[in-house]
Amino acid sequence: MEMDTPSLRAVVRVEGDINKGELFSPWHETLTQDGSVRDVYRPLLERLDGIPARELRALDNRLEATMREMGVTFDISRERPWGKRPWYCDLLPQIFTPTEWNEVEKGLSQRIKAFELFLQDIYGEREILRSGNLPVQPVLGSSSYQRTAKGVRPPAGAFLHLCGAAVCRLPSGKLALKHHYFSNASGISYMMQNRRALTRVIPQSFQDVSMSSIVDTSTHILESLRSLSEETDPTVVLLSPGTGSAVYSEHSFLARRMGIPLVQGGDLLVLNDAVYLKTVSGLQRVEVIYSRISDLWLDPLAFRRDSLLGVPGLVHCIRRGSVAFVNFIGSQVADDRALLPFASTIISYYLGERPYLPTVPTYWLGDIDQRELVMSELWRYTIRPLYGERIVLGGDGRIPTEEEVRIAQAEIMPNASQYVAQPQDIDAQTTCYQDGIKTTRQQDHIIFGNRTAETQYHIFPGALTRVSTDESPYPANELGGGSKDTWVLLGNEDDDATPRAIQKDGGLPSQYVSSRVAEAFYWLGRYLERANNLASMIGVIEVLELEELNPMERTLYKPVWNRILPPLENPGSVTRRTISSPAGRCRLTLDLEEPDSVVRTILRAAANAESILECLSVEAWSVLDGLRGRFQQARYRRKAPEAAMAALARKQCAAVISAIPEFFGTAESTMISDGGWTFCLIGQHLERAIITANALNSIVRPMATPSADLEDCDHEVEIRLSAFLRLLSSRDVYRRVYQMRIEPMPMLDLLWKNPVAPRSVARCLSVCSEHLRKASAESSPAFQLTLSMIEQLTHKVRQSDWESLAGGDDLPTGRNNALLRHSKNLLEEVLDMHDLISDGFLNHQIHMESEAQPTLFGLENAL
């Protein structure tokens, strides 16, 4: 078949009310057929076209930076050490008129109702199959049909609670439904984030437009979830696959906005036929689960046995009704594309109505007649599998080559029932701005709705409008597409745009901190303190190198530098770290291959923060992400001039010293001080205690053996100890406390047991005890044991008599084994505090009363 037509956009056959053999061009969202701007877009386009290209590029960059600061990402790549790909949003929004939106609301509500009845039927009496109105194969033969759900009553009697659907324009401009996302409303937070970001970057565009608000979307969702439990204060959680998911930032945002825990499979446990959340205070009963995990991975006892994402025994609890599960297991069959050709039949069978919103002409290739029709002119169609966003052929707005057609035929024919076909030009064209240049892209829309207590469906007045990009010709975000903000204009009857007030039967949801979240916070605090300390040391050494000291004086403090470096996280690794030379300091700052370098530590901190974005404020995250971005732009280059790399290292260390206190200050003023954040402070102060104890232990032995080359021993001690205190940011503190020359014993007292010195070990341990009391229930065994051990160590540190341990001798005049041994023992006990805290709170330990035994009743019925 000869195919020399330049673009498929000129010709395509469409079905339904316009199936008359006519040839249509694809619909253009912003332009009419004669190229003039549609009235609804004219003010916005005139405003944007009046901005110089250079300023448009700056707006684009600011919009991308805003998304990154808010932690909005979408990235299927798993190998990005500098963070995930930021979400892309265009400067020009999509606009729906009131008339268009009324059509969408009616059509989507009708369709969700029909498919809800369909799911209840096929997991019940299967009347639609018995009547012959629907073939059996697309339903019972679907890989998403879960026999486990048959006969089980879903929460509130409904399978579908939070739904989405992809809508597009037919070439005539008529809106039609393209795909179902009824069981998985992925993208709803991106709809909300696009609005937030655009209002920050171009607020003037919103001034003269009256549009519907989407600000209460998360509240609608939360209230619908809470209504599924009979408890007055139910624990609701969002179950996510984890940070490996491309849309993890969406899960984080929704959980943060709803104020509920974001959990992974390992955070939950089934005991006594109920689901529990592992928290730092013990086990907390979970009443409602909003799942973002595919059915097949939910429970290794009921579905895939190799699943590491799910919760063993969860399906058993769902069947017993001890937990409300949204969306219900088995609902994913409603998203099977093989059912799209039968959507009108399903609506008519259950509701006795014609569809308000037509379905895009869809051909299921499992039907021989439909398959022959499609295969005869395969190049006219977009071919997709029944699930997912992968495209076998077409979908990019161009005529495929003969080779591409042959490859697609070879894939389709052996298993044709797993594919559907839709006309290629159903994705409308739209105007976008890329790097200051106006371009034409393809687009479609995902629209969302949730079930209300009155068994109706509320359609949120907005959408995730997906657009193709320079990176991808496909609108689907999984294939590299971007997005637009979506405005739904208000009609005269809706001039009052005040969001609907939502009544709550219970009080505010309780806050629970899972052990996983506490662990991420804990390591976030430790890594930030570690990076801040190392950057501060490097900065102090750079200053010391510039001071007017003679060569002999310089030799006094240089040997101390490497010994007081914080201990490596993996001490078994073979490495020769050095902070004594400019080259060594550059590597300790910028080299990703250097163990525990500043940059590696910052990346570890950012990774922990990124895993708990739902718990961090946007303001706090933006500080940390900005710091990570600085290091991304300042890479270590081995062959670069040493002076240039040294200057860069100094600059980066200064940024770290500034940003990390800013992060803690911002977090303290913008986040709730719950158990999660408390563990960040515990990690920060424990790391500080470890660094101080390690430094003190390292200085005691060399200070006990003075140099014989210097006549003035006091001067030697003063220089060494002064440099030592400066490296720990404590010289001014010493002067303030003692108002005297720096001497060994007062210095040991200051850094080991002074109650007000910010770096003293005793003070850091006391702060850990104070925060531990805030983070956990005092009745838990873990709390009692951990607090007792920390307080015992604090008491031991405060009771240490360094003068007596030194035997009355001046430290620099002779070695004292008792003092050295005591210092080493204290360091080991401080290091042991990490294991104590981890075992008590962070390693998902379960603390139960002695008579309570973990059981799973009726396991044989769960399979």
C-alpha positions in Angstrom: 0.0 0.0 0.0 1.5 3.3 -1.1 1.2 6.0 1.7 2.6 9.3 0.5 0.1 11.5 2.3 2.1 14.0 4.4 -0.1 13.8 7.5 -3.0 11.8 8.7 -4.6 15.0 10.1 -6.2 15.5 6.7 -8.3 12.4 6.6 -9.8 9.9 9.0 -13.1 8.0 9.3 -15.1 8.5 12.5 -18.1 6.6 13.8 -21.3 7.4 15.7 -23.4 10.4 14.8 -20.9 11.6 12.2 -20.2 8.2 10.5 -21.2 9.3 7.0 -17.9 8.7 5.2 -17.0 12.4 5.4 -13.4 13.5 5.8 -12.6 15.7 8.7 -9.6 17.7 9.9 -8.7 17.4 13.6 -10.3 20.0 15.9 -8.2 22.9 16.9 -8.9 24.1 20.4 -7.8 27.7 20.2 -8.1 28.4 16.5 -11.0 28.3 14.0 -10.8 26.7 10.6 -9.8 30.1 9.1 -7.0 30.5 11.6 -8.6 33.2 13.8 -8.5 32.9 17.6 -11.6 31.6 19.2 -13.3 34.2 21.4 -12.9 32.4 24.7 -9.1 32.3 24.2 -8.5 35.7 22.7 -7.7 37.7 25.9 -5.2 35.1 27.1 -3.5 34.7 23.8 -3.3 38.5 23.3 -1.7 38.8 26.7 0.9 36.1 26.1 1.6 37.2 22.6 2.4 40.6 23.9 5.2 39.3 26.1 8.7 39.2 24.5 10.1 35.8 23.8 12.9 36.3 26.3 10.4 37.0 29.1 8.2 34.0 28.0 11.3 31.8 28.4 11.8 33.2 31.9 8.2 32.4 32.7 8.6 28.9 31.4 11.7 28.5 33.6 9.9 29.9 36.6 7.0 27.6 36.1 9.3 24.6 36.0 11.2 25.8 39.1 7.9 26.3 40.9 6.9 22.7 40.1 10.2 21.4 41.4 10.0 23.5 44.5 6.5 22.1 45.2 7.9 18.6 44.7 5.7 17.9 41.7 7.3 15.2 39.6 6.3 12.6 37.1 9.2 10.3 36.0 9.2 6.7 34.8 13.0 6.8 35.1 14.5 5.1 38.2 18.1 6.3 37.7 18.1 10.1 38.4 20.4 10.8 41.4 19.6 14.5 41.2 15.8 14.0 41.6 12.9 13.0 39.4 11.8 14.8 36.3 9.7 17.9 37.2 6.1 18.1 36.1 5.6 20.1 32.9 2.7 22.7 32.7 2.1 25.0 29.8 1.5 28.8 30.2 -1.7 28.8 28.3 -4.6 27.0 30.1 -7.4 24.9 28.6 -10.8 26.5 28.8 -14.2 24.8 29.0 -17.4 26.9 28.6 -20.3 26.3 30.9 -22.3 24.6 28.1 -19.5 22.2 27.3 -18.9 21.4 31.0 -22.6 20.7 31.6 -22.3 18.1 28.8 -19.2 16.6 30.4 -20.8 16.5 33.9 -24.0 14.8 32.7 -22.1 12.3 30.5 -19.5 11.3 33.0 -21.9 11.0 36.0 -24.2 8.8 33.8 -21.4 6.6 32.7 -20.0 6.0 36.2 -23.5 5.1 37.5 -23.9 2.6 34.7 -20.6 1.0 35.2 -21.1 0.9 39.0 -24.3 -1.2 38.3 -22.3 -3.2 35.8 -19.7 -4.1 38.4 -22.3 -5.1 41.0 -23.9 -7.3 38.4 -20.9 -9.1 37.0 -19.7 -9.9 40.6 -23.3 -10.9 41.5 -25.9 -12.5 39.3 -24.3 -11.6 35.9 -27.7 -10.8 34.4 -26.2 -8.8 31.5 -24.1 -11.8 30.4 -27.0 -14.2 30.8 -29.3 -12.0 28.7 -26.8 -12.0 25.9 -26.5 -8.2 25.8 -22.8 -8.4 26.3 -20.3 -11.1 25.2 -18.7 -13.1 28.0 -15.1 -13.0 26.8 -14.3 -9.2 27.4 -15.7 -9.6 30.9 -14.9 -13.0 32.4 -11.9 -13.3 30.2 -10.4 -10.0 31.4 -7.2 -10.3 33.4 -8.7 -7.6 35.7 -11.8 -9.7 36.5 -11.2 -10.8 40.1 -13.2 -13.8 41.2 -12.1 -13.0 44.8 -14.6 -10.1 44.7 -17.6 -12.2 43.7 -20.3 -12.1 46.4 -18.4 -9.7 48.6 -20.2 -6.5 49.6 -18.1 -3.4 48.8 -18.0 -0.4 51.2 -21.3 1.5 51.1 -22.4 -1.1 48.5 -20.3 0.6 45.8 -17.3 -0.5 43.8 -16.4 2.9 42.4 -15.7 5.9 44.7 -13.0 8.0 43.1 -13.0 7.9 39.3 -11.4 9.4 36.2 -12.1 9.3 32.5 -10.2 10.6 29.5 -12.2 12.9 27.2 -11.1 14.2 23.8 -12.6 16.1 20.8 -13.9 14.4 17.7 -12.9 16.2 14.5 -16.3 17.9 14.6 -15.5 19.5 18.0 -17.9 17.2 19.9 -16.6 16.0 23.2 -16.3 12.2 23.5 -15.0 9.7 26.0 -11.7 8.1 25.1 -10.7 5.8 28.0 -12.0 4.8 31.4 -9.9 5.4 34.5 -12.8 4.5 36.8 -10.8 2.3 39.2 -7.7 4.6 39.3 -8.2 8.3 39.3 -4.5 9.0 38.5 -3.7 12.6 37.9 -6.1 14.4 40.2 -3.4 16.1 42.2 -1.7 17.3 39.0 -4.9 19.1 38.2 -4.7 20.9 41.5 -0.9 21.5 41.3 -1.2 23.1 37.8 -3.7 25.6 39.2 -1.4 26.4 42.2 1.7 26.8 40.0 0.1 28.9 37.3 -1.4 31.3 39.9 2.0 31.9 41.3 3.7 32.5 37.9 1.1 34.4 35.9 -1.5 35.7 38.5 -2.5 38.5 36.2 -4.1 36.0 33.8 -6.7 35.1 36.5 -7.8 38.6 37.2 -10.5 39.0 34.6 -11.8 35.4 34.5 -14.6 33.9 36.5 -13.9 30.2 36.9 -14.9 27.3 39.1 -12.8 26.6 42.1 -11.1 23.3 42.7 -9.6 24.3 46.1 -11.8 21.9 48.1 -11.2 18.9 45.9 -9.1 17.1 48.6 -11.7 17.9 51.2 -14.4 16.3 49.1 -12.3 13.2 48.7 -11.4 12.9 52.4 -15.0 13.3 53.5 -16.2 10.7 51.1 -13.6 8.3 52.4 -14.3 9.0 56.1 -18.0 8.4 55.4 -17.3 4.8 54.6 -16.6 3.9 58.2 -19.0 3.8 61.1 -16.3 5.1 63.4 -16.6 8.7 64.4 -12.8 9.2 63.9 -11.7 6.6 61.5 -8.1 6.1 60.5 -7.8 6.6 56.7 -4.6 5.8 54.8 -3.5 6.1 51.2 -1.7 2.9 50.1 1.1 3.6 47.6 3.6 1.4 45.8 6.3 3.8 47.1 8.9 6.1 45.8 9.5 3.9 42.8 6.2 4.9 41.3 6.3 7.6 38.7 3.3 9.4 40.4 4.6 9.1 43.9 4.6 12.9 44.2 0.8 12.8 43.5 0.3 10.3 46.3 2.3 12.5 48.6 0.3 15.6 47.7 -3.1 13.9 48.1 -2.1 12.5 51.5 -0.7 15.8 52.6 -3.8 17.7 51.5 -6.1 15.2 53.2 -4.0 15.0 56.3 -3.8 11.2 56.2 -0.8 8.9 56.4 0.7 7.8 53.2 1.6 4.2 53.7 3.3 1.3 51.8 2.6 -2.3 52.1 5.3 -2.8 54.8 3.7 -0.2 57.0 0.5 -2.3 57.4 -0.1 -5.5 59.3 -3.1 -7.9 59.5 -3.8 -9.1 63.1 -7.0 -10.6 64.4 -8.9 -10.1 61.2 -8.1 -6.3 61.1 -5.6 -4.1 59.5 -3.1 -2.1 61.6 -0.7 0.7 60.9 2.8 0.3 62.5 3.4 3.6 64.2 6.1 4.8 66.6 3.6 4.4 69.4 2.6 0.8 68.5 -0.2 -0.5 66.3 -3.1 1.7 65.2 -6.3 0.2 63.7 -7.0 1.2 60.1 -10.6 1.6 59.0 -10.4 2.9 55.5 -7.7 2.3 52.8 -7.6 4.3 49.6 -5.4 2.2 47.3 -3.2 3.2 44.4 -1.9 -0.3 43.9 -3.2 -2.7 41.2 -5.3 -5.6 42.5 -2.7 -8.2 41.5 -0.1 -6.8 43.9 -2.4 -6.1 46.9 -2.1 -9.4 48.8 0.5 -12.2 48.2 -1.9 -14.6 49.9 -4.7 -13.9 47.4 -3.0 -12.7 44.2 0.6 -12.7 43.1 2.7 -14.5 45.7 5.8 -12.6 44.6 4.3 -9.2 45.5 6.4 -7.0 47.9 4.0 -4.1 47.6 0.9 -5.5 49.3 -0.2 -6.7 52.7 -0.5 -10.4 53.5 -4.1 -11.1 54.6 -5.6 -7.8 53.3 -8.1 -9.5 51.1 -9.3 -11.6 54.0 -10.0 -8.4 56.0 -11.8 -6.8 53.0 -14.0 -9.9 52.6 -14.9 -9.7 56.3 -15.7 -6.0 56.1 -13.2 -5.0 58.8 -11.7 -2.4 56.5 -13.3 -0.3 53.8 -11.2 -0.5 50.6 -11.4 2.1 47.8 -11.6 1.5 45.0 -12.9 -2.0 45.6 -11.0 -5.0 44.3 -12.2 -6.1 40.9 -13.2 -2.6 39.8 -10.3 -2.5 37.4 -12.3 -4.5 34.9 -14.3 -1.4 34.2 -11.2 0.2 32.7 -10.7 -2.7 30.2 -10.6 -1.0 26.8 -12.4 -4.1 25.3 -15.6 -2.8 27.0 -15.5 0.7 25.3 -17.3 -0.6 22.2 -20.1 -1.8 24.5 -20.4 1.3 26.7 -23.7 2.4 25.0 -25.1 -1.1 25.6 -24.1 -1.0 29.3 -25.7 2.5 29.8 -28.8 1.5 28.0 -29.1 -1.9 29.8 -28.8 -0.5 33.3 -30.2 3.0 33.0 -32.5 2.8 30.0 -30.9 6.0 28.6 -28.9 7.0 25.6 -25.3 8.2 26.4 -25.0 11.9 27.1 -21.3 11.7 26.3 -20.5 9.4 23.3 -17.6 7.0 23.2 -14.8 7.5 20.8 -15.2 5.0 18.0 -13.4 2.0 19.4 -12.8 -1.4 17.8 -12.0 -4.5 19.9 -9.8 -6.7 17.8 -11.0 -9.8 19.6 -14.1 -9.5 17.4 -13.3 -10.9 13.9 -15.5 -8.4 12.0 -14.0 -5.4 13.8 -10.5 -6.8 13.4 -10.9 -7.2 9.6 -12.1 -3.7 9.3 -9.2 -2.3 11.2 -6.5 -4.5 9.7 -7.6 -3.5 6.2 -6.5 0.1 6.8 -4.3 -0.3 9.9 -2.5 3.0 9.2 -5.7 5.0 10.0 -5.8 3.8 13.6 -4.1 4.2 17.0 -3.5 0.7 18.4 -3.3 0.1 22.1 -3.3 -2.8 24.5 -6.3 -3.3 26.7 -4.4 -1.8 29.7 -1.7 0.9 30.1 -0.7 3.8 27.9 1.6 2.0 25.6 0.9 2.6 21.9 1.6 -0.1 19.3 0.9 2.1 16.3 -0.1 5.6 15.6 -1.2 8.2 18.1 1.5 10.7 17.1 -0.4 12.6 14.4 1.6 11.3 11.4 1.2 8.5 8.8 3.2 5.4 10.0 5.7 3.9 7.6 5.1 0.6 5.9 7.7 -1.0 8.2 5.9 0.3 11.3 2.7 -1.1 10.0 4.3 -4.5 9.3 5.8 -4.6 12.8 2.4 -3.7 14.4 0.7 -6.4 12.4 3.2 -9.0 13.6 2.5 -8.0 17.2 -1.3 -7.8 16.9 -2.2 -11.0 15.0 -1.0 -13.7 17.4 -3.1 -12.3 20.3 -5.5 -9.8 18.7 -8.0 -9.9 21.6 -5.6 -7.9 23.7 -5.8 -4.8 21.5 -8.2 -2.0 20.6 -8.1 0.5 17.8 -9.3 4.1 17.7 -9.1 6.7 14.9 -5.9 8.7 14.9 -7.2 12.2 14.8 -9.4 12.2 17.9 -6.8 14.2 19.9 -7.4 17.9 19.2 -4.7 20.3 18.4 -3.9 23.2 20.8 -1.5 26.1 21.2 1.4 25.8 23.7 4.4 28.0 24.5 7.7 26.3 24.6 10.9 28.3 25.3 9.1 31.5 24.4 7.9 30.1 21.0 4.3 29.4 20.2 3.8 25.8 19.1 1.0 23.3 18.2 0.5 20.2 20.3 -2.0 17.4 20.7 -4.1 17.2 23.8 -6.8 15.3 25.7 -8.3 15.6 29.2 -8.7 13.4 32.3 -11.8 14.5 34.3 -12.4 13.3 37.8 -15.4 12.6 40.0 -16.1 11.0 43.4 -19.1 9.3 45.0 -21.0 11.3 47.6 -22.9 10.0 50.5 -26.1 10.4 48.6 -24.9 7.7 46.0 -24.5 10.5 43.5 -21.2 11.5 41.8 -19.7 14.9 42.1 -17.6 15.9 39.0 -14.7 18.2 40.0 -14.8 21.4 37.9 -11.4 21.0 36.4 -9.3 18.5 34.5 -5.8 17.2 33.9 -5.3 18.4 30.3 -2.5 16.4 28.8 -0.4 17.7 25.9 2.4 16.4 23.8 5.8 17.9 24.2 9.2 18.2 22.5 10.2 15.0 24.2 7.1 13.0 23.1 4.5 13.3 20.4 2.0 11.6 22.7 -0.2 13.5 25.3 -0.1 10.6 27.8 2.2 11.5 30.7 3.5 7.9 30.9 4.8 8.4 27.4 6.5 11.8 28.1 3.6 14.2 27.7 3.0 17.4 29.7 -0.1 19.2 30.8 -2.1 22.4 31.0 -4.2 24.0 33.8 -7.9 23.6 33.0 -10.4 26.4 33.6 -14.1 25.7 33.8 -15.9 29.1 33.3 -18.8 30.0 35.4 -22.2 30.6 33.9 -24.7 33.3 35.1 -26.3 30.9 37.5 -23.0 30.1 39.1 -21.7 33.6 39.8 -21.3 32.7 43.4 -18.1 30.7 43.3 -18.0 30.0 47.0 -17.0 26.3 47.5 -19.6 24.0 48.9 -19.4 23.7 52.7 -18.8 20.2 53.8 -20.3 18.9 57.0 -18.4 16.6 59.2 -19.9 14.2 61.7 -16.7 13.6 63.6 -13.8 15.8 64.8 -10.5 16.3 63.1 -8.8 13.2 61.8 -6.2 11.8 64.2 -2.6 12.0 63.2 -0.5 8.9 63.2 3.2 8.6 62.3 4.2 5.3 60.8 7.6 3.8 61.6 8.7 4.2 58.0 7.9 8.0 58.0 9.7 8.4 61.4 12.7 6.6 60.0 12.9 8.8 56.9 12.6 11.9 59.2 15.3 10.5 61.5 17.8 10.0 58.7 16.9 13.3 57.2 17.9 14.9 60.4 21.1 12.9 60.7 22.2 13.5 57.1 21.5 17.3 57.3 23.5 17.6 60.5 26.3 15.5 59.0 26.5 17.7 55.8 26.3 20.9 57.8 29.1 19.8 60.1 31.4 18.7 57.3 30.7 21.9 55.3 31.4 24.0 58.4 34.7 22.2 59.1 35.8 22.7 55.5 34.9 26.4 55.7 36.9 26.8 59.0 39.9 25.1 57.6 39.9 27.4 54.6 40.0 30.3 57.0 42.7 28.7 59.2 44.9 28.3 56.1 44.8 32.0 55.5 45.7 33.1 59.1 49.2 34.4 59.8 50.8 31.4 61.5 54.4 30.2 61.1 55.1 26.8 59.5 55.7 25.2 62.9 52.4 26.4 64.3 50.6 25.1 61.2 51.9 21.6 61.9 50.3 21.6 65.3 46.7 21.5 64.2 46.8 19.8 60.7 47.1 16.3 62.1 43.9 16.9 64.1 41.8 17.6 61.0 41.5 14.1 59.5 41.0 12.5 62.9 37.9 14.5 63.8 36.1 13.8 60.5 32.7 12.2 61.3 32.8 8.4 61.2 31.9 6.8 57.9 28.4 5.3 57.6 30.0 2.1 56.2 33.2 1.9 58.2 34.3 -1.3 56.5 34.8 0.6 53.2 38.4 1.2 52.2 39.1 4.9 51.7 41.6 7.5 52.5 39.7 10.6 53.2 41.7 13.8 53.8 40.6 17.3 54.7 44.2 18.6 55.0 44.8 19.5 51.3 42.7 21.7 49.0 42.2 18.8 46.6 41.0 16.6 49.5 38.5 19.2 50.6 37.2 19.6 47.1 36.6 15.8 46.9 34.9 15.9 50.4 32.6 18.6 49.1 31.8 17.8 45.5 32.8 14.2 44.6 30.0 11.7 44.4 32.5 8.9 44.6 33.9 10.1 47.9 32.2 8.3 50.8 30.0 10.6 52.9 31.0 13.7 51.0 28.9 16.7 51.4 27.2 16.2 48.0 26.4 12.5 48.7 25.1 13.4 52.1 22.8 16.1 50.7 21.5 13.7 48.1 20.7 11.1 50.8 18.9 13.7 52.8 16.9 14.8 49.8 16.0 11.2 48.9 14.6 10.7 52.4 12.7 14.0 52.2 11.3 13.0 48.8 10.0 9.8 50.2 7.9 11.7 52.8 6.8 14.7 50.7 3.3 14.4 52.2 4.7 15.3 55.6 6.9 18.2 54.5 5.6 21.7 53.8 6.2 23.1 50.4 8.3 25.9 51.8 10.7 23.5 53.7 11.0 21.1 50.7 11.8 24.0 48.3 14.8 24.9 50.5 16.2 21.4 50.4 15.5 20.9 46.7 17.1 24.2 45.9 20.3 23.1 47.8 20.3 19.8 45.8 19.9 21.8 42.6 23.0 23.9 43.5 25.1 20.8 43.6 23.6 19.5 40.4 24.9 22.6 38.7 28.3 22.4 40.3 29.8 19.0 39.4 33.2 17.8 40.5 35.7 17.7 37.7 39.0 15.9 38.3 40.9 17.6 35.6 39.7 21.1 36.4 42.2 23.7 37.8 42.6 23.2 41.6 42.1 26.8 42.4 38.7 26.9 40.5 37.5 23.7 42.2 38.6 25.0 45.6 36.7 28.2 45.1 33.6 26.2 44.0 33.9 24.0 47.1 34.0 27.0 49.4 31.0 28.4 47.6 29.0 25.2 48.0 30.0 24.8 51.6 28.8 28.3 52.3 25.5 27.4 50.7 25.1 24.3 52.8 25.9 26.2 56.0 23.2 28.7 55.1 20.5 26.4 53.7 20.4 23.7 56.3 19.6 26.1 59.2 17.1 27.7 56.9 15.4 24.4 56.3 15.0 23.6 60.0 13.8 27.2 60.7 11.3 27.0 57.8 10.1 23.6 58.8 9.6 24.7 62.4 7.4 27.6 61.3 5.4 25.9 58.5 4.9 22.3 59.7 3.0 20.7 62.6 5.3 19.4 65.3 4.1 15.8 65.2 6.0 12.6 65.8 7.5 12.6 62.4 9.2 16.0 62.6 10.2 15.1 66.1 12.2 12.2 64.9 14.0 14.6 62.5 15.1 16.6 65.5 16.1 13.4 67.3 18.2 12.4 64.3 19.8 15.8 64.1 20.8 15.9 67.8 22.0 12.3 67.9 24.2 12.9 64.9 25.6 16.0 66.6 26.3 14.0 69.7 28.0 11.3 67.7 30.1 13.9 65.8 31.2 15.6 69.1 31.9 12.4 70.9 34.0 11.1 68.0 35.9 14.4 67.8 36.6 14.4 71.5 37.8 10.8 71.5 40.1 11.5 68.6 41.7 14.5 70.3 42.3 13.0 73.7 45.1 10.6 72.6 47.2 13.1 70.6 46.8 15.8 73.3 48.2 13.3 75.8 51.5 13.1 73.9 52.8 16.6 73.3 55.4 17.5 70.7 59.0 17.6 72.0 60.0 20.1 69.4 58.3 23.1 70.9 59.5 24.9 74.0 56.2 26.6 74.7 53.9 23.7 75.6 51.0 26.0 76.6 51.2 27.8 73.3 51.1 24.4 71.5 48.0 23.4 73.4 46.3 26.7 72.9 46.8 26.5 69.1 45.6 22.9 68.8 42.6 23.3 71.1 41.6 26.6 69.5 41.6 25.1 66.1 39.8 22.1 67.4 37.0 24.2 69.0 36.7 26.3 65.8 36.1 23.1 63.8 33.3 22.3 66.1 31.9 25.8 66.0 32.5 26.0 69.8 35.4 28.4 70.4 33.2 31.4 71.1 31.0 29.3 73.3 34.1 28.3 75.3 35.1 31.9 75.8 31.6 32.9 76.9 31.5 30.1 79.5 35.0 30.2 80.9 36.5 33.6 79.9 40.0 32.1 80.0 42.6 30.5 77.8 41.7 27.2 76.2 42.7 24.3 78.5 42.1 20.6 78.0 39.9 19.9 81.1 37.5 22.8 80.7 37.2 21.9 77.0 36.3 18.3 77.8 33.7 19.5 80.4 32.3 22.0 77.9 31.8 19.5 75.0 30.9 16.5 77.1 28.6 17.7 79.8 27.8 21.4 79.7 24.0 21.7 79.8 23.8 24.8 77.6 26.6 24.4 75.1 24.8 23.6 71.7 27.3 20.9 70.8 27.8 19.2 74.1 27.0 15.5 74.2 24.9 15.8 77.4 22.8 18.6 76.0 22.2 16.7 72.7 21.1 13.6 74.5 18.8 15.6 76.7 17.2 17.1 73.7 16.7 13.6 72.3 14.9 12.6 75.5 12.7 15.7 75.4 11.6 15.0 71.8 11.2 11.3 72.4 8.6 12.2 75.0 6.7 14.2 72.4 6.9 11.5 69.7 5.6 8.4 71.5 3.0 7.2 73.9 4.7 7.0 77.3 3.1 3.6 78.0 4.8 1.8 75.2 7.6 -0.6 76.2 9.8 0.9 73.4 9.4 4.4 74.9 10.2 3.3 78.4 13.3 1.3 77.4 14.7 3.9 75.0 14.1 6.9 77.3 15.6 5.0 80.3 18.8 4.1 78.4 19.3 7.7 77.0 18.7 9.2 80.4 21.2 6.8 82.0 23.8 7.7 79.4 23.1 11.4 79.9 23.6 11.0 83.7 26.8 9.0 83.1 28.2 11.8 80.9 27.3 14.5 83.4 28.9 12.6 86.2 32.2 12.1 84.4 35.0 13.7 86.4 37.7 14.3 83.8 40.2 15.7 86.3 40.0 12.6 88.5 40.2 10.4 85.4 43.4 12.2 84.4 44.8 11.4 87.9 45.4 15.0 88.7 48.0 15.3 85.9 47.8 18.0 83.3 46.6 16.3 80.2 49.4 17.4 77.8 52.2 16.2 80.1 51.5 12.5 80.1 49.3 9.7 78.8 46.4 8.6 81.0 44.9 5.3 80.1 41.8 5.7 82.4 40.8 8.9 80.7 41.3 7.5 77.2 39.4 4.4 78.1 36.5 6.3 79.5 36.3 8.6 76.5 36.3 5.5 74.2 33.5 3.8 76.2 31.3 6.9 76.1 31.7 7.2 72.4 30.7 3.5 72.0 27.6 4.1 74.1 26.6 7.2 72.2 26.9 5.2 69.0 24.7 2.4 70.5 21.9 5.0 70.9 21.2 4.6 67.2 20.5 0.9 67.5 18.3 1.5 70.5 16.2 4.1 68.7 16.0 2.1 65.5 15.0 -1.1 67.3 12.4 0.7 69.4 10.7 2.8 66.8 12.1 2.7 63.3 12.4 -1.0 62.4 8.6 -1.7 62.5 8.8 -3.4 65.9 5.4 -4.6 67.2 4.9 -4.1 71.0 1.8 -6.0 72.2 0.5 -7.0 75.6 1.7 -10.5 76.6 -1.7 -12.1 76.2 -2.3 -10.7 72.7 -1.2 -13.1 70.0 -1.0 -12.4 66.3 -3.6 -14.5 64.5 -5.3 -14.5 61.1 -8.7 -16.1 61.5 -10.3 -17.8 58.6 -7.2 -17.8 56.4 -8.6 -20.6 54.3 -11.5 -18.4 53.2 -9.2 -15.5 52.2 -7.7 -17.4 49.2 
